[in-house]
Amino acid sequence: MLPERLQSILACPICTGELSLSGGGRYMLCRPCGVKFPIREGIPVLLADEAEAVTPGDTGKDDR
């Protein structure tokens, strides 16, 4: 899980929007862009090439 301090300073690399932890801590979600970024080995991979489209099950909450 990412520390709250780190979560609060991360921004979407596409639109600079706010990111939220989701998918049980598996990805960071950007609602304005409608994309999610994977978290691998505890590190958010915030590269536009790694972005995936948000699916209906993505809540924007850490839904563990």
N, CA, C and O atoms as a MOPAC input file, in Angstrom:
PM7 MOZYME 1SCF
protein

 N      0.83800 1    -1.19000 1     0.00000 1
 C      0.00000 1     0.00000 1     0.00000 1
 C      0.88000 1     1.24800 1     0.00000 1
 O      1.93800 1     1.28100 1     0.62800 1
 N      0.42600 1     2.25800 1    -0.70800 1
 C      1.18000 1     3.50600 1    -0.79300 1
 C      0.89100 1     4.38400 1     0.42100 1
 O     -0.25300 1     4.48200 1     0.86500 1
 N      1.92100 1     5.01400 1     0.94900 1
 C      1.69000 1     5.95900 1     2.05000 1
 C      0.80300 1     7.12200 1     1.58600 1
 O      0.90100 1     7.56200 1     0.44100 1
 N     -0.05400 1     7.61100 1     2.47300 1
 C     -0.96900 1     8.70100 1     2.11800 1
 C     -0.22400 1     9.93700 1     1.63100 1
 O     -0.68200 1    10.62400 1     0.71800 1
 N      0.91100 1    10.21600 1     2.23200 1
 C      1.68300 1    11.39600 1     1.80900 1
 C      2.09200 1    11.27600 1     0.34300 1
 O      2.02100 1    12.25200 1    -0.40300 1
 N      2.51500 1    10.09800 1    -0.06500 1
 C      2.89800 1     9.89100 1    -1.45800 1
 C      1.67900 1    10.00500 1    -2.36900 1
 O      1.75200 1    10.63700 1    -3.42300 1
 N      0.57500 1     9.40600 1    -1.97800 1
 C     -0.65100 1     9.48500 1    -2.77700 1
 C     -1.07600 1    10.92300 1    -3.00000 1
 O     -1.55300 1    11.27500 1    -4.07900 1
 N     -0.90700 1    11.75000 1    -1.98800 1
 C     -1.37800 1    13.13200 1    -2.07600 1
 C     -0.56100 1    13.99400 1    -3.05100 1
 O     -1.04800 1    15.02800 1    -3.50700 1
 N      0.65900 1    13.58600 1    -3.37100 1
 C      1.47400 1    14.40600 1    -4.27700 1
 C      1.52300 1    13.86000 1    -5.70300 1
 O      2.01200 1    14.53500 1    -6.60800 1
 N      1.02200 1    12.64600 1    -5.90600 1
 C      1.02800 1    12.07400 1    -7.25200 1
 C     -0.05700 1    12.71200 1    -8.11100 1
 O     -1.13600 1    13.04300 1    -7.62000 1
 N      0.23500 1    12.88000 1    -9.38400 1
 C     -0.73200 1    13.45300 1   -10.33100 1
 C     -0.68100 1    12.65700 1   -11.62200 1
 O      0.33200 1    12.03900 1   -11.95000 1
 N     -1.77700 1    12.67900 1   -12.34300 1
 C     -1.86600 1    11.98900 1   -13.62400 1
 C     -0.86400 1    12.59800 1   -14.60300 1
 O     -0.81700 1    13.81900 1   -14.75300 1
 N     -0.06700 1    11.77300 1   -15.26800 1
 C      0.90300 1    12.30100 1   -16.23100 1
 C      0.25100 1    12.80700 1   -17.52600 1
 O      0.90300 1    13.47100 1   -18.33200 1
 N     -1.01900 1    12.49500 1   -17.72000 1
 C     -1.70400 1    12.92000 1   -18.93800 1
 C     -2.37800 1    14.28400 1   -18.75000 1
 O     -2.21100 1    15.18600 1   -19.57100 1
 N     -3.15000 1    14.42500 1   -17.64600 1
 C     -3.90700 1    15.66800 1   -17.44700 1
 C     -3.54100 1    16.42500 1   -16.17400 1
 O     -4.08600 1    17.49900 1   -15.91800 1
 N     -2.64300 1    15.89000 1   -15.38800 1
 C     -2.23500 1    16.40500 1   -14.06900 1
 C     -3.37100 1    16.37100 1   -13.04900 1
 O     -3.31400 1    17.05500 1   -12.02700 1
 N     -4.40300 1    15.57200 1   -13.33100 1
 C     -5.51500 1    15.41000 1   -12.40100 1
 C     -5.13000 1    14.58700 1   -11.18700 1
 O     -4.06500 1    13.97100 1   -11.14000 1
 N     -6.01800 1    14.59000 1   -10.21000 1
 C     -5.81200 1    13.84200 1    -8.97100 1
 C     -5.97300 1    12.35500 1    -9.22200 1
 O     -6.85900 1    11.93100 1    -9.96500 1
 N     -5.11000 1    11.56500 1    -8.59500 1
 C     -5.17000 1    10.11800 1    -8.69100 1
 C     -5.69000 1     9.54700 1    -7.38500 1
 O     -5.42200 1    10.09000 1    -6.31300 1
 N     -6.42900 1     8.45700 1    -7.47200 1
 C     -6.89400 1     7.78100 1    -6.26600 1
 C     -6.49800 1     6.31100 1    -6.33500 1
 O     -6.46800 1     5.70000 1    -7.40300 1
 N     -6.20000 1     5.77400 1    -5.17700 1
 C     -5.83500 1     4.37300 1    -5.06900 1
 C     -7.08300 1     3.53200 1    -5.25300 1
 O     -8.12600 1     3.84100 1    -4.67600 1
 N     -6.99600 1     2.47500 1    -6.04500 1
 C     -8.16200 1     1.63400 1    -6.30800 1
 C     -7.72000 1     0.21100 1    -6.61400 1
 O     -6.53000 1    -0.09800 1    -6.66100 1
 N     -8.71600 1    -0.64600 1    -6.82300 1
 C     -8.41800 1    -2.02500 1    -7.17500 1
 C     -7.67200 1    -2.77800 1    -6.10100 1
 O     -6.81400 1    -3.60900 1    -6.39900 1
 N     -7.99600 1    -2.49100 1    -4.84700 1
 C     -7.29600 1    -3.17600 1    -3.76400 1
 C     -5.82000 1    -2.83000 1    -3.71300 1
 O     -5.00100 1    -3.63700 1    -3.27300 1
 N     -5.48100 1    -1.62200 1    -4.16700 1
 C     -4.08800 1    -1.18700 1    -4.16100 1
 C     -3.30800 1    -1.64000 1    -5.38300 1
 O     -2.08000 1    -1.56800 1    -5.39700 1
 N     -4.00900 1    -2.10700 1    -6.41000 1
 C     -3.33500 1    -2.58000 1    -7.62900 1
 C     -3.11800 1    -1.49300 1    -8.65500 1
 O     -2.29100 1    -1.65100 1    -9.55400 1
 N     -3.84500 1    -0.38600 1    -8.54200 1
 C     -3.64800 1     0.67900 1    -9.51900 1
 C     -4.08500 1     2.03500 1    -8.97900 1
 O     -4.77800 1     2.13300 1    -7.96600 1
 N     -3.65000 1     3.09200 1    -9.69700 1
 C     -4.04100 1     4.47200 1    -9.40700 1
 C     -5.01600 1     4.87600 1   -10.50500 1
 O     -4.77100 1     4.64300 1   -11.68800 1
 N     -6.11700 1     5.48100 1   -10.09900 1
 C     -7.20800 1     5.82100 1   -11.00400 1
 C     -7.27000 1     7.33200 1   -11.22400 1
 O     -7.21000 1     8.11000 1   -10.27200 1
 N     -7.39000 1     7.73700 1   -12.48900 1
 C     -7.59300 1     9.14300 1   -12.84600 1
 C     -8.99200 1     9.26500 1   -13.43100 1
 O     -9.22900 1     8.84600 1   -14.56400 1
 N     -9.91800 1     9.83300 1   -12.67100 1
 C    -11.29200 1     9.98100 1   -13.14200 1
 C    -11.41100 1    10.97100 1   -14.31200 1
 O    -12.13800 1    10.67500 1   -15.26000 1
 N    -10.73500 1    12.12800 1   -14.29400 1
 C    -10.87200 1    13.06200 1   -15.42200 1
 C    -10.47300 1    12.44500 1   -16.76800 1
 O    -11.12100 1    12.71000 1   -17.78100 1
 N     -9.42500 1    11.63200 1   -16.79000 1
 C     -8.96600 1    10.99500 1   -18.02500 1
 C     -9.69500 1     9.68900 1   -18.30700 1
 O     -9.78100 1     9.25000 1   -19.45400 1
 N    -10.21800 1     9.07500 1   -17.25500 1
 C    -10.85400 1     7.77600 1   -17.42600 1
 C     -9.86300 1     6.65300 1   -17.64100 1
 O    -10.13500 1     5.69400 1   -18.36300 1
 N     -8.68300 1     6.78600 1   -16.99300 1
 C     -7.65400 1     5.75400 1   -17.11300 1
 C     -7.14800 1     5.33800 1   -15.73400 1
 O     -7.36200 1     6.02200 1   -14.73300 1
 N     -6.46800 1     4.19100 1   -15.72000 1
 C     -5.83400 1     3.71900 1   -14.49600 1
 C     -4.39600 1     3.32200 1   -14.82400 1
 O     -4.08300 1     2.91700 1   -15.94300 1
 N     -3.53100 1     3.44900 1   -13.81500 1
 C     -2.11900 1     3.14600 1   -13.95200 1
 C     -1.77100 1     2.03200 1   -12.98000 1
 O     -2.19600 1     2.07200 1   -11.82500 1
 N     -1.00700 1     1.03600 1   -13.42100 1
 C     -0.68900 1    -0.08900 1   -12.54100 1
 C      0.27600 1     0.30100 1   -11.42700 1
 O      1.04700 1     1.25400 1   -11.54500 1
 N      0.20700 1    -0.46100 1   -10.35300 1
 C      1.18800 1    -0.35900 1    -9.27500 1
 C      1.91400 1    -1.69500 1    -9.26200 1
 O      1.30500 1    -2.74200 1    -9.04000 1
 N      3.20600 1    -1.65100 1    -9.50000 1
 C      4.01800 1    -2.87300 1    -9.54900 1
 C      5.06100 1    -2.83700 1    -8.44900 1
 O      5.83300 1    -1.88600 1    -8.33300 1
 N      5.07000 1    -3.88500 1    -7.64600 1
 C      6.00500 1    -4.01100 1    -6.53100 1
 C      5.96500 1    -2.76800 1    -5.64600 1
 O      6.99600 1    -2.31500 1    -5.14900 1
 N      4.76000 1    -2.22100 1    -5.45500 1
 C      4.57100 1    -1.06900 1    -4.59100 1
 C      4.88500 1     0.27700 1    -5.21800 1
 O      4.83900 1     1.30100 1    -4.53600 1
 N      5.20400 1     0.29100 1    -6.50300 1
 C      5.58600 1     1.52900 1    -7.18200 1
 C      4.58600 1     1.84700 1    -8.29200 1
 O      4.40000 1     1.03700 1    -9.19900 1
 N      3.93400 1     3.02500 1    -8.23500 1
 C      3.01000 1     3.40900 1    -9.30700 1
 C      3.77500 1     3.64900 1   -10.60900 1
 O      4.77800 1     4.36100 1   -10.63000 1
 N      3.28800 1     3.04800 1   -11.68500 1
 C      3.91700 1     3.20600 1   -13.00100 1
 C      3.10500 1     4.26900 1   -13.74100 1
 O      2.13500 1     3.95800 1   -14.43200 1
 N      3.51600 1     5.52200 1   -13.58700 1
 C      2.77000 1     6.65200 1   -14.13200 1
 C      3.32500 1     7.07300 1   -15.48700 1
 O      3.85100 1     8.17400 1   -15.65300 1
 N      3.19600 1     6.18100 1   -16.43400 1
 C      3.61100 1     6.42800 1   -17.81100 1
 C      2.36800 1     6.36300 1   -18.68800 1
 O      1.55200 1     5.45300 1   -18.54200 1
 N      2.22000 1     7.31500 1   -19.59200 1
 C      1.04200 1     7.33700 1   -20.46000 1
 C      0.89200 1     6.03400 1   -21.23400 1
 O     -0.23100 1     5.59600 1   -21.48300 1
 N      1.99700 1     5.40800 1   -21.62000 1
 C      1.94600 1     4.13900 1   -22.35500 1
 C      1.39800 1     2.99000 1   -21.51400 1
 O      0.93000 1     1.99300 1   -22.06500 1
 N      1.44900 1     3.11400 1   -20.19600 1
 C      0.96700 1     2.07100 1   -19.29100 1
 C     -0.50000 1     2.26200 1   -18.90200 1
 O     -1.08000 1     1.38800 1   -18.25700 1
 N     -1.10400 1     3.37600 1   -19.27900 1
 C     -2.49100 1     3.67000 1   -18.90500 1
 C     -3.44900 1     2.68400 1   -19.56000 1
 O     -3.27800 1     2.29300 1   -20.71500 1
 N     -4.46900 1     2.29300 1   -18.78600 1
 C     -5.53300 1     1.41900 1   -19.29200 1
 C     -6.85900 1     2.12300 1   -19.08300 1
 O     -7.00800 1     2.90700 1   -18.14500 1
 N     -7.81700 1     1.84900 1   -19.94500 1
 C     -9.15000 1     2.43900 1   -19.80000 1
 C     -9.81200 1     1.94500 1   -18.52000 1
 O     -9.66800 1     0.78400 1   -18.13900 1
 N    -10.53500 1     2.83700 1   -17.87000 1
 C    -11.26800 1     2.48400 1   -16.66100 1
 C    -12.46300 1     1.62200 1   -17.05400 1
 O    -13.13300 1     1.88700 1   -18.05200 1
 N    -12.71900 1     0.59600 1   -16.26100 1
 C    -13.86000 1    -0.28800 1   -16.49300 1
 C    -14.96500 1     0.04000 1   -15.49500 1
 O    -14.69400 1     0.69700 1   -14.49000 1
 N    -16.20300 1    -0.39600 1   -15.73900 1
 C    -17.31000 1    -0.08400 1   -14.83000 1
 C    -17.06400 1    -0.50900 1   -13.38100 1
 O    -17.63900 1     0.09200 1   -12.47300 1
 N    -16.23800 1    -1.51200 1   -13.13500 1
 C    -15.96900 1    -1.96900 1   -11.77500 1
 C    -14.96400 1    -1.11400 1   -11.02100 1
 O    -14.76500 1    -1.32100 1    -9.82400 1
 N    -14.32800 1    -0.16600 1   -11.68200 1
 C    -13.33400 1     0.68400 1   -11.02200 1
 C    -14.05300 1     1.79400 1   -10.26600 1
 O    -14.67400 1     2.67000 1   -10.86900 1
 N    -13.96000 1     1.74700 1    -8.94000 1
 C    -14.74200 1     2.63500 1    -8.10300 1
 C    -14.05500 1     3.92800 1    -7.72800 1
 O    -14.72200 1     4.91400 1    -7.41600 1
 N    -12.74000 1     3.94200 1    -7.75100 1
 C    -12.01900 1     5.11400 1    -7.28700 1
 C    -11.78100 1     5.08100 1    -5.80000 1
 O    -11.26700 1     6.04100 1    -5.22700 1
 N    -12.15300 1     3.97600 1    -5.16700 1
 C    -11.88800 1     3.78700 1    -3.74300 1
 C    -10.97800 1     2.59200 1    -3.60300 1
 O    -10.95600 1     1.70900 1    -4.46000 1
 N    -10.23400 1     2.56600 1    -2.52900 1
 C     -9.39200 1     1.40200 1    -2.27400 1
 C    -10.30800 1     0.29300 1    -1.78600 1
 O    -10.54100 1     0.16200 1    -0.58400 1
 N    -10.82100 1    -0.49500 1    -2.69800 1
 C    -11.87700 1    -1.45600 1    -2.43200 1
 C    -11.38100 1    -2.86000 1    -2.12300 1
 O    -11.86300 1    -3.84000 1    -2.69000 1
 N    -10.43600 1    -2.94300 1    -1.24100 1
 C     -9.92500 1    -4.25100 1    -0.87300 1
 C    -11.01800 1    -5.01000 1    -0.23600 1
 O    -10.82000 1    -6.15800 1     0.16300 1

